[in-house]
Amino acid sequence: MKAFWAKITAFFMAIIAFFTGLFSGGGKSDPQPEPTQPTTVIEQPTEPATEPATEPDPGVGAYLPRIVTTTDVFERGYPAEQALERLAGLGYEGIDMGFDYFVFSGSPFLGDDCLTWATGLRERADALGVPYTHAHAPGDAAMVDYVNRSIRASQVIGAKYCVVHPITSQNGSTIADTETFLSLNIEAIRQYLPLAEQCGVILLSENIPWSPSADPRVIAELVRQVDSPWFGWCFDTGHAYAKGYEPQILTECCVVPLSVHIQDSNGGDDHLIPGDGRIDWDAFVRTLKTVGYSGDCVLEAHHQSLNAADSERDAILTRLLEKGKELQSAMRE
């Protein structure tokens, strides 16, 4: 009997559910139109042109620093094409392009065809098999047009690094305190980082023998605070020595330099061939190994060449190259 009434109850419940669904649309709302795409397409941010370039790892014990020299061994305005061919012919393995020596009326660096000029340099460097590895911007980080030109031209010639001197003066006076120095330079450098990333060029600050930048530890701290893969620093041996800092100061720096400017000094900003001054080069090489430096052997010993007659320069530059080979060999060991 109970089973009979259970069946009757289920039957009537089904009838009620049917009529409820019929008049209510079965619990479903009327279909809504599909959302339309916006009529204006917003472009997505583009990916960086490239990551910071890294040299292939040759393996433990096979560190291969190239012997690089600045084109500033020749006077301002000396044709860049001739400098490239002459240095390549002497046996240098890389070129540091001194854009800082191309600030004058009629300079190809300052003209509208700057990048066309740079393209020609890159093509000639490729043909000679001697790359532009570094570049040096004119002025300092406050000179926006010079720095932007240098970044773009560095990309075109193929230079991985571009040195930009820090700002060392404000309102006509040399900056005295470290806090002001860091604040000004952090702000200045950050404005260039998007272009540096776009061009795949790493900017390098440098210890300069005046203002707080004379202390290499301050430049390393600047790099630490900017905290970008597109910004590092270059340790200048002569600038450091001129202010009383031996090569061992690198062990006290919070960031390892990505490049070095190798020049000897007798106590001033002398830019002498290594061995012609008082710097302890054995200590320099030992310190580079201690801190884990893995960059090139970049020679910025140009004053002796600049002060010589052009007919004497090849001999001076050959002697510089031989000193570079000695350091290169020691750095490889």
Secondary structure by P-SEA (a helix, b strand, c coil): caaaaaaaaaaaaaaaaaaaaaaacccccccccccccccbbbbcccccccccccccccccccccccbbbbcccccccccaaaaaaaaaaaccccccccccccccccccccccaaaaaaaaaaaaaaaaccccccccccccccaaaaaaaaaaaaaaacccbbbbbccccccccccccaaaaaaaaaaaaaaaaaaaaaacbbbbbbbccccccccaaaaaaaaaaacccccbbbbbaaaaaaacccccccccccccccccccccccccccccccccccccaaaaaaaaaaaccccccccccccccccccccaaaaaaaaaaaaaaaaaaaaac
